[in-house]
Amino acid sequence: MGSVVTTDTRAKTMVAIKNLQDLAPRFTIGVLARKTGCNIETIRYYEKAGIIPHPERSEGGHRLYGTGHLKRLAFVMKARVLGFTLAEVKALLRLVDEQDRPCAEARELAASHLKDVQTKLADLHAMESVLQEMVVSCDNGQSSECPLIERMFNDADIFQGTQAHA
């Protein structure tokens, strides 16, 4: 007869895992920074902002981080590389912390972010096109009058269609 895992058993397992993480080796903020590639000041900022939990302190007052901090900070760093804002990262972490939340919420957040990325890409492609035209207009660059600079001074709608307005 196979074993059946109940919700109660899963909850006890999660508590046991959290307790094990509490006993896991602790390391300093410098070690955490090296392991994740995150700046020490940024780690402190993330603590203040509630993105990563405040660590325990040694008797001497030094921060002591565990594997839970390492995993959470690595998640944050990956999300930031993908261009998620800190607000979006917090929303994703809320979904992690509240494990009963459906994956659909994470998908909605990612889909919204994807739309933003696609808009930025379209703007970059438009800027690329304008710059290519401007570089070509300079011929070989030997003329005393530069069509590129003239166009930038005179062409009011040079970036029409992009969000790259100053």
Steps between C-alpha positions, in 0.01 A plus 500: 500500500648839397539786744269799482641847568244721669490878516580470870811294420610759242457780754709308755765440234509874417542583870779243525674648193476850648647370825783332308572828322529663841773247585671539163847652487500877534716738304576872499366767268831496309468129429135546397607782267771285339270199460227704329695777328288755687653814648509512882313832509233354273456205736451744789251697289307181419480426874365849576251472213376163628611311189722268702441435871726653761760241596591389847794675664809350657592583857723769352209649301603370156228392258487122457327378185375150425420302190148645494646850463734374228216343300272802539773746399595283200132507397495880533818534295361278221175697496694829478708365209170426324406865555233458767455810714539473877122528534459207261767303687314562827177380338671182379650439844157547657383215279791291625427584863127434464535156346128453459492770231448370145767505231262706287591810701870452424413447134296824491787694652750350253264563205467865598876531529543331162271761343718777650814333363344471155409871505858590596635277222276674244631837621860377475440377145356840404802676652732260317332584170532876556867466598576287195346765273698772676832315474444434130421870445850593620667342196862452591509765774740732313256784436523815716121499538359192668155389383464284812541795737286724279222243501513470879466879532230540239291182486239541776334166433821296476380255766136494401355163587737438790475578870856636502395860556700707745 
